[in-house]
Amino acid sequence: MLDCGLYKLVKYTFVGGMKIYAIIEIAGKQYRVTPGQTIKVDYLNKAEGETVELDKVLLIADDDNVEVGTPVIEGAKVVATSNGDGRARKIIVFKYKAKVRYRKKTGHRQSYTKLTIGDIIGPGGTSKPEKKATRRKKEVIESGT
């Protein structure tokens, strides 16, 4: 093993197995989502607290079961709740051409909607609940004295 600081051996342990996740498409962009996750997507005209059903599900994975759509999985959907809208930080767009005194400075703020992912529903219409992590219990050894 090289000891130059570039390579490090990292050991990852997963307690309770893998969580369910899905890859969905919203406004031409793809997002990997899990239940309980909050994501920012392009602006959707939804009020705060409103339920959104996202039916463009491209992939659902749960432990060893992976289901891939062609291009989407028919009957599958992801249920999310809107947490309101917002606007991202301003980015500066500066156009410049040398030697002709052309300078143009403009800014842009992208509007977004925050979504909290609630449930991932498979093609059969059954909800796949998130599995809770299980931990091993420590063994207690009592002395007989």
N, C-alpha and C positions, 0 to 999 in steps of 0.2 A: 504494500500500500504506500502510495506517495505521501510524504509528510511535508508538503510545501504549502499547506493551507488551502489549496484549491479544491481538494477532494475531501469530503467528510463522510463518514459512515453514519447514517442516521437509521435508527430502528423505529419503525412505526408499528404500533399494535392497535388493532381495532377491537374495541370491547363491544360485544353484542352484535357484531356483523355489520353489513353494509345497509345504508338507508336507501329507501326508494327515491328515485329521481326521474325527471322527465326532461326532454328537450322540446321546447315549444317555439313557435314562430309568431312574432307580433310585429306588424308593420314592416315585414321584410327582414327582420333581424331575429337571430336565434338566441335563446336563453336556456341555460341549464338550471332547473329549479327543483327545490325540495320542499316538502311541507313545512310551513312556518317561516320560510325565507321571505325577505322584503327586497324587491327589485325596483329599479327605476327604468321605465320604458318610455318611448315617445308618447307625446300627449294623446290621451284618450279622453273623449268628452264624457266623463263619468263623475258623478258627485261623490263626495267623501262618504264612505260607508256602503256604497253601492256594490252589489255582487257582480263580478264579471266572469263569464264562462269562456274559456279559451279552448277552441276545438281544433286548432292546428297543432296537433301533437305529433312530433316526428319520431320520438323514441320513448319507451318506458322501460326502466331497468329496476328490478327488485331482486336482490341477492343474485342468484344464478339465472333468473328468468329475464331475458332481454327480448323485447319486441320492437322491431323496426318497421316503420311504415313505408309505403311506396306511393307517393311521398309522405302521406299522413296515415295515421292509424284511424280507421273508421270506427266511430262510436266512442272513442276516447276523448276525454276532456280534462282540463285543469280548472278548478274553481278558485277564484281569487277575490279579494276584497280591496276596493280602492281606498287609499289613505290620503287622498287629496292630490293637488297639483303643486308644481313648483317650477322654478326656473334655475338653470345651471349657471355657473360662473360665466362672466362675459369673456369671450375670446376676442382678441384684436386681429383684424384683417388689415394688413398694410400692404398696399400695392405701390411699387416703386420702379421707375425706369431711369437708368443712369443717363446723364448728359442731356435730358430733354425737360427737366424740371417737372416731372410728373410724379406726384405723390397723392395717394388717396388712402385715408384712414377711416375704417368703419369697424363696428363691433357687432357681435351676435350673441344672443342668449337663447339657448335651446329650452323649450318648454318640455316638462316631463310629468308623468303620473307615477306615483308610488303605489305598488301593488304588494299585498301580502298574500302569499300562496297558502291556500287553505287545504285543498284536497286534490289528489290525483286519482282520477277514475279511469279504470281500464276499459277495453272495448266491450266487455260483457255487461257494462253498467255497474260493476261492483267496485266499491271503494276499497283501496288498498291502504289500510291504516299504517302509520309509521310505527315501526317496531321500537320498543324501548330498550335501551342498553341494559344488559344484565352484568352484574359483577359477581365475582367469586367471593364467597364468604370465608373469612379467616377461621381456621380451626382453633378452638380453644382447648388446651390440654390442662387438665386439673391434676395437681399433685396429690397423692394420697396421704400426705403427712399431716 
